[in-house]
Amino acid sequence: MNKILIAFGSGVALALLFAPASGKDTRRKIAGMGNACKEKWNNLTDKLADKIESIRDDVDDMAYNAVEKIEGVQFDTGNRSI
């Protein structure tokens, strides 16, 4: 996926460089695109971090519940007659 994003970004940058616009405008467009990509990347990593934290909390809850169940089980250790 990273290769696709790199190829897409390179293609867009080249298209802007060869488009009939002044150098100043072209540089401004490229900077704007870079900032937009950076913002999207930051949003994606924030969402991913939130999801990981949610999963971690769920696993902690399941582990706690499992320990509680295990500790709550009473084993019959009395003598049995056969």
C-alpha positions in Angstrom: 0.0 0.0 0.0 2.9 2.4 0.7 4.2 1.8 -2.8 0.8 2.8 -4.2 0.7 6.0 -2.2 4.3 6.8 -3.2 3.5 6.2 -6.8 0.3 8.2 -6.7 2.0 11.1 -4.9 4.9 11.1 -7.4 2.5 11.1 -10.3 0.5 14.0 -8.9 3.7 16.0 -8.2 5.0 15.4 -11.7 1.7 16.4 -13.2 1.8 19.6 -11.2 5.4 20.3 -12.2 4.6 20.0 -15.9 1.2 21.8 -15.7 1.1 25.3 -17.1 1.4 27.3 -13.9 4.1 29.5 -12.4 6.7 27.9 -10.2 5.5 29.7 -7.2 1.9 28.4 -7.7 3.2 24.9 -8.4 5.3 24.8 -5.2 2.3 26.1 -3.2 0.1 23.3 -4.6 2.7 20.7 -3.8 3.1 22.0 -0.3 -0.6 22.0 0.2 -0.8 18.4 -1.0 2.0 17.4 1.3 0.2 19.0 4.2 -3.1 17.3 3.3 -1.3 13.9 3.1 0.3 14.5 6.4 -3.0 15.4 8.0 -4.6 12.3 6.6 -1.7 10.2 7.8 -2.0 11.6 11.3 -5.8 11.0 11.4 -5.2 7.4 10.3 -2.5 6.8 12.9 -4.8 8.4 15.6 -7.7 6.1 14.7 -5.3 3.1 14.7 -3.9 4.0 18.1 -7.5 4.3 19.5 -8.5 0.9 18.0 -5.4 -0.7 19.5 -6.1 0.8 22.9 -9.7 -0.4 22.7 -8.6 -3.9 21.9 -6.0 -3.8 24.7 -8.8 -2.8 27.2 -11.0 -5.6 25.9 -8.2 -8.1 26.4 -7.5 -6.8 29.9 -11.2 -7.2 30.8 -11.3 -10.7 29.4 -8.1 -11.7 31.3 -9.5 -10.2 34.5 -12.8 -12.1 34.1 -10.9 -15.3 33.4 -8.8 -14.9 36.6 -12.0 -14.1 38.6 -13.6 -17.3 37.3 -10.6 -19.4 38.0 -10.3 -18.0 41.5 -14.0 -18.6 42.1 -13.9 -22.3 41.3 -13.8 -24.4 44.4 -12.2 -27.8 43.9 -13.5 -30.8 45.8 -10.4 -32.1 47.5 -12.2 -34.4 50.0 -11.7 -38.1 50.2 -13.9 -40.1 47.9 -14.9 -43.7 48.4 -15.1 -45.9 45.4 
